[in-house]
Amino acid sequence: MELSRAAKTAEPSATLSLNALAKQLAAQGEDVVSFTVGEPDFDTPENIKQAAIRAVQSGYTKYSPAPGFPDLREAIAENLKECNGLDYDSQQIIVSNGAKQALYMLMLCVLDPGDQILLPAPYWPSYADQAKACGAEPVVIDCTSNPGLKLTPDKLADAVGPKTKIIMVNSPSNPTGMVYTKEELQALAQVAVENNIWIFSDEVYERLIYDNRSHVSMATLSPEIYNHTVTFNAVSKTYAMTGWRIGYAAGPEEVITPACRLQSNLTSGPNSIAQRAALEAITGPQDAVDEMLQKFDARRKLLVSGLNEIDGVECKTPGGAFYAFPDCNGLLKKSYDGRQINDSMSLSKALLEKVRLAVVPGSPFGAEGYLRFSYAVSEENIEKGLKRLKKFLNMRDDA
């Protein structure tokens, strides 16, 4: 039987695949140090877990409204206004089973087969795969030679074509951790408005920002930009709730309303119990967020400093999220323990096989020669991982 184009072109998540392999080795008794998955290693805060328990005991075990519980949508709207300066009402918000689902549904609402979505590289790989599933074409804008690995307005303008429907903006960034300034966002948004294309603003890591930087939501910059922007967020990273699968999107009703209809047919709505937990996360005490941020910051400094001490590695200091994205081109085109390493994928595989160090290659992010390290791991494992990286590099055959 013939399969669909979407089935044939779907690629497994590079991060989840490598994390699964690392876990498989660990289950076999191997001592693996993994920097692969973008997931806080902290437990979900106790008040959030207790809210979920109360939800079960109170009978929140049935379907919720397809767009999410009204009180959660209202709380999200209030939080966006208070923390981000975004003025949305609850009818402009959809709660989904993770921000990943929200992104895909909104793409389905905007993209037709043959349309194009612009992806500044480095980019999160799921953007491209979701666009392909919609029948659209991902157009990659190479930003690896740009300061801070960021998209510039001239490169954006050059990439816009007659079939362009969406520009994807992610700040703080996965995989680079880089944070766009207000001025940088303003310049990009102006190009989008002038060309009448949608801005999909992925702000999932907005609470994880360092060095007194400020997060700027794209939709706050002007009424015209607001009308062109869909804002995406989640409780996953901020509150260590990745497995609870609650994300959301906010935007003009013209695109959120059909997304709600679509969700009613795709999943019937988000998980009811997890929604009650998310409500507590957003409206309850925020102390745990600050504590996690302080620990991430210490880990960030330890990892970046250690990476920059290694010959052939150059790592810019990330301003947000919990990823370091070092340029490792200086390690390629060399032989290690009898194996020729020519690209980031072969380097990642060799690190896992030779020294049981799991990292993600840059190629799935559109950035060959880079590696992604998640520092959502303990300082002890960061130090152990750096030692293993150095051990592998000492295996170089011409050293």
N, C-alpha and C positions, 0 to 999 in steps of 0.2 A: 504494500500500500504506500502511496505517495504521501510524504509529510509536508507540512506547510513551510513557507519561507522562514517564518519565525522560529519554528522548531529546528530548522537546519542551521540557522545563523546564531542561535543562542549560545553564548559562551558561559562556562561556569565562572563564578567570582574568583578572581586570582587570590584575594586575601583569604576567603573562606576555604579555598582548596588547599592552600599552603598551611593554614591553621589546622585543617583536618589531618593533613599528613603529619604535622608536628605532634598533634594529639595522639595519632596512631602509634608513632614511635614512642611517645611517653607511656602509652598504655602497655607497650611491650617491655617496659622497664628502662628505656633509654632516658638519660638525663638531657632533656632538650631545653634550651633557653629560647623562648619564642617572643619575637617582636612583631608578630604578624597582624593580629586582629585589632580593629579599632573599637575596643571595648574596655571601659574602666574595670580595673581589677578589684575595685571596692564593692562591698555589698550594698544593695539598695537600702537607703536609710530606714530605720525602724518605724518611724511614723507612717511612712508610705506602705510598708508591708502590713501594718496594723489596719490601715484603711482598706486594704484589699480583703483582709480577714473579716472586717465588719461588713463589707459589701456582700460577701458570701452569706454571712449570717443574717443579713437583712433582706436577702432574696434578690440581689442584683445578678441573677443568673439567667435572665431572659434576653431576648433581642433588645438592643437599644434602638432609638431612631437611627436611620441610615447614616446621617451626617455626624452622629455622636450625640451624647446627652446634652440638652440645652444648657444646663448649668456649667458643664465643662466648656462648651463653646463660649459662653459668656465670660467665664474665668480667663480663658485664653485671650479674648478680646480686651479685657481689663488689663491683663498682664502685658500685652503688646503695647497698649497705650501708655501704661505707667513706666515700663522699662525701655521701650523702643521708640516711643513717640508716634506709634502707628495708630491711626484712627479707623478701626474696623468694627462693624457690628457683628453680632453672632451669625447672621445670615450670610456673612462673607467668609465664614470659616467652616472647613470640613476637617473632621477628625478621622484618621485612617489607621490601619494596622501597620504603623511605622511610616516614617517620612518617605521611605522608598516606594511604598504603595501610592502615597499622595503624589509623588513626582510622576509616576507612571500614568496615573489616572488623568492628571492635568496635561500630560503630553498627549494622551489619547483625545482629550478635548480640544487640542490646538493643532496637532499635526495630522496632515493627510499624507498618503503615500506619495513620495517624491519631494516632499518638503524637506527643508534643511534646518538643523539645529547647530549652532556654533559652540564649540567646546574649546576654551582656552586650555592648552596643555602646559603643565600637568593638570589632569582632571580625574575625577572619580570615575572608574570604569563603568559603573552601572548606568551613568548618563547615556553613554554610547549604545549600550545593549538595549536599554529601554526604547531609545529612539528607533533603533533598527526593528524592534518588535512592532512599532507603530507603522513600519513601512517607510520611515523617513531616513534621511542621510545625515550622519554625523560629520560635520566639517571641522577638522582639528586646526586650531590656530597655535602654532608652535611659539611658546613664550619662554622656552628654556634659556634663551640668550638675553632675555629682558631683565632689568634690575628687579630683584625680588621674585623672579619667575612670574611676574604679573602681566596681565593683558593691558595693552595701551590702546588709547582711542584710535590712533592711526591704523594699527593692525586690525582692530575691530572693523573700522570703516572699509578697509581693503577686502575683508572677508565677506561682507554683506553682499548678497546677490538677490535676484528676483524671487527665489524660492525660500529665502531665509524667513523662518517664523519665530525662532527663539534664540536668545543669547543666554547661556548658562553662566551665572556668576556665583562663586562659592567663597565666602569670607566669614570667619577664618577658613582656610583651605584644607581640605583633605585631597592630596597628600602632603602639601608643602608646609602647612601651618602659617602661611603668610596672611597678613591682614591688610585689606585695602583701606586707605584713608578716605575721608569724605570727599576730598577733591578728586581723587582717582575715580571713585564711584560716580561722581557727578559727570565727569568727562565721558565715561562709558555710557551712562544712561542717556546723555544727550544724543549720542550716535544712535542708540536704540529708538528713541522717540522720533528723531528725524527720519528714520527709515521705517517707522511704524511696525516694529517687531516687539514681541513679548520678552520681558526680562524675567527669567526664573532665578530667584535669589535664594540660594540654599544657605540658611543661617543656623544650621543645627549646632554649630560649635560656638555660638555667640557668647555664652557665659564663660568660656574657657579662653581668656585673653590675659596677657602678661605685660609687665613693664609699663603700667599706667596707660596703656592704649585704651581707646574707646571703640566699642562696636557701633557701626552706623548701618541702619537698615535702609536699603536702597529706596524703598517706597516713601521714605520721609522727605526726599530731596525736592520734590515739587509735585503739584497736582497732576501734571502731565505724566511724570514718571510713575506716580502712584497708580494711574489708570493703565499703565503698561506692565505693571509688576505683579507677580505672584510670589508671596513670601512663604518659604518652607521652614519648618522647625519640628522639634520632637523633644520628648522628655528623656530619650535614651541615653545621651552622652552626659547631659548635665546632672542627672540624678542617678546614674548607674542603673538604668532601667532598660538595657538593650533588649532583653528577652521578653519584656512586657509588651512590646510592639505597639507603641502609641506615638504617632506623629500627626502633624496637621499642616494645612495650607490655608493661607488667607489671601484674598484678592478680590477683584471686581466680581460682582454677582453674575455677570455675563458668562464667566468661566467657572465659578464655584458652583452655581446651580446645576449645570449639566454634569459636573463631577459628582455631585450628590446623587443624581439619578443613576449615573454609571455605577457608583459604589453600591447602590441598593441592589443591583443585579449581579455584581461581582462577588461581594462578601456579605451582603445584607447589613453591614456596618462593622465598626470596630468592637473588640472584645469588651464586654460590659464591665467585668470585674477590674480589668486593667484601666478602664476609664476612671473608675472611682479612685484608684491609686494615683492616677495622673492628676486628678483634681486636687488631692492632698499634696502632691509634689509641687504644684504650681502655687497653691494658696497657703500652704503650711510653712513651717520654719525653714529658713534657707541656710542655716549654720553649716550643714553637711556639705553644701556646694562650696562654700568658702574654704572649708578644711581640705576638700579634695583638690581644689585649685592650688592651694599652697603646696601640697605634695607633688602635684604635677609640675609645678614651677621648679621645685628642687630637682626633680628627675630630669626635666628639660635641660637645666644647666649642666648637670652631670654628664648626660649623654652627648650633648653638643660639644662640650669641652673635650670629652674623650675621643669623639670622632675626629675632631680637628687636630688632634695630636698625631694622627696616623698619616704617614706619607701616602699621597695618592688620593686622599679623601678631602673634600671641601664641603663643609656643612654650614649653610646660612642659619642664623638663629631664628627659629620660628616665633612668631608673635602671638600665636593662638593654637587651639586644638591640642592634640597630644601626639603629634608626629614630627619626626625629623626626616628630612629628605636630602641626604647627602649626595653630592656629585661624586661618583666613584669611577669615572672614566679613566682615572689614573691607575686603576687596578686591572683594567681590561687589556686584551691583546697580549696576555702573558700566560705562562704555564705554571700550574701549581700542582705539586705531587704527581707529575706526569699527565695532567689534564690541561688542555688549552681552554682558557676562559676568554670568550670574545664578546659576551653581552651580559646584560643584567640577569637574564633568566638562568644562564649557565652558572653565573656567579652565585645566585641564590641557591640553586640545587647543590652546588659544590659545598657551600657553607653548611647546609643541612646534613649532607652525607659525611663530610669530613670531620666537622667539629660540633655537629648538632646545634647549630645556630640557625634559627628560622627568621628570615626577613622577606619582604616582598619586593620583587623586581620592579624597576621603574617602567618597563615597557608597557604593561597594561594601563598605566597612567598617561601614556603618550610621551614618556620621557626616558628614552633609552640611555643607559649609562648611570642611572640613579638607582638608589635603593630606598625603600620606606621602612623606617623603624618606628613602631608605636612605643611611646614611653609610658603607656598605661600598664606598667609593670614595676616591680619593686626596685629600689636602688641597688639591692643586693644582686638582682638579676641583670641590671644594667651593667654593673661592674664585671660580673661574670661574662656577660655577652661581649663586652669590649675586649676582654682577655682572649676569648675564643676567636674573635675577628683577627686579633694580632697573631694568634697562634696559626691561623690559616695562612695569613700573609707571609709568615716565616717559612711556609712550605714552598715558596716560589723557587722554581728550579734554577733560575739564574741569580739567586740572591747570594 
